[in-house]
Structure formats: structure tokens, C-alpha cells
């Protein structure tokens, strides 16, 4: 058996430079987003906030090039789901005005154990979230 016929598993990473005048980058919602987004490829967990603001939170996060994961912060039936949200993200934004001390403790502990970036945000407004995430690069 020759070595030409053997399949090799690729373990490296291919990087292709963007050509000048490249087409716009589309986010997960299919809308145009910036080509050099500050959160490109990241998964951002938004914990707390208002459930009715979820579409706005998702829009802001996706326009910055990231995927939004939302959890309302309620831990009444256990904290397993909240911990899973933290573990599955790269950055955790914890909205303090609509959350319990218990949820804060769970999130901070999970972030510390899993070496996730934690940011506390006081306001629930979309502008506050957008300003905060724009400066996270």
C-alpha cells in the first residue's frame, strides 16, 4: 500500500487573507455587519435583562459579529442550565438590575472556574449593551 492513497487528517488552520473590495460579511440574521467586528466569531451570553428585549439583544450582538446566548437568570429549579450557558460562551454579560444575588454567585463562580470573561452591566437598555460590547475588543 503506497503512502499516496492514505488519507491524512488535517489538524491545522487555514487562513485566507480577505481581498480588497471583498463582499460584506453577513451575520447570523443575514444582515450586513462589519468585516472587522470586535466580537467576530465569539459567543456572548447575556444573563438577566428583560425577556421582551431578547430580539434587540440578539440583533446588537450579531451586528458585532458574535452569537448571542440568553438566560433570564432565574435559578429557582437549579443552576445547571445557567452554568451550561456560561460554559458555552466566550464572554458573559450579567445584567445586575434584573437578577438575584444567587444568580450572580452562580455566574461568577462558573466564570472563574471556566476562565470566562465576566462583565457586569447595570442597565437593561440596548444602547448600554451595545456600548459595552463595542468596547470589549
LINCOR-V115593 format. One record per backbone hydrogen bond with DSSP energy under -0.5 kcal/mol. NH is the residue of the N-H (numbers start at 1). CO is the residue of the C=O. If there is no record, write none. Layout:
# LINCOR-V115593
nh:NH co:CO
nh:NH co:CO
This chain:
# LINCOR-V115593
nh:5 co:2
nh:10 co:8
nh:15 co:13
nh:16 co:14
nh:17 co:15
nh:22 co:19
nh:25 co:33
nh:27 co:31
nh:30 co:27
nh:33 co:25
nh:34 co:63
nh:37 co:34
nh:39 co:64
nh:40 co:37
nh:41 co:65
nh:42 co:39
nh:44 co:42
nh:44 co:67
nh:45 co:43
nh:45 co:91
nh:46 co:44
nh:46 co:69
nh:47 co:45
nh:47 co:93
nh:48 co:46
nh:48 co:71
nh:53 co:50
nh:54 co:51
nh:57 co:53
nh:58 co:54
nh:59 co:55
nh:60 co:56
nh:61 co:57
nh:62 co:58
nh:63 co:59
nh:64 co:60
nh:64 co:61
nh:65 co:62
nh:66 co:61
nh:67 co:42
nh:69 co:44
nh:71 co:46
nh:78 co:75
nh:83 co:79
nh:84 co:80
nh:85 co:81
nh:86 co:82
nh:87 co:83
nh:88 co:84
nh:89 co:86
nh:90 co:43
nh:91 co:43
nh:92 co:117
nh:93 co:45
nh:93 co:91
nh:94 co:92
nh:94 co:119
nh:95 co:47
nh:95 co:93
nh:96 co:94
nh:96 co:121
nh:97 co:121
nh:97 co:122
nh:98 co:95
nh:99 co:96
nh:104 co:100
nh:105 co:101
nh:106 co:102
nh:107 co:103
nh:108 co:104
nh:109 co:105
nh:110 co:106
nh:111 co:107
nh:112 co:108
nh:113 co:109
nh:114 co:110
nh:115 co:111
nh:115 co:112
nh:116 co:111
nh:117 co:90
nh:119 co:92
nh:121 co:94
nh:129 co:125
nh:130 co:126
nh:131 co:127
nh:132 co:128
nh:133 co:129
nh:134 co:130
nh:135 co:131
nh:136 co:133
nh:137 co:134
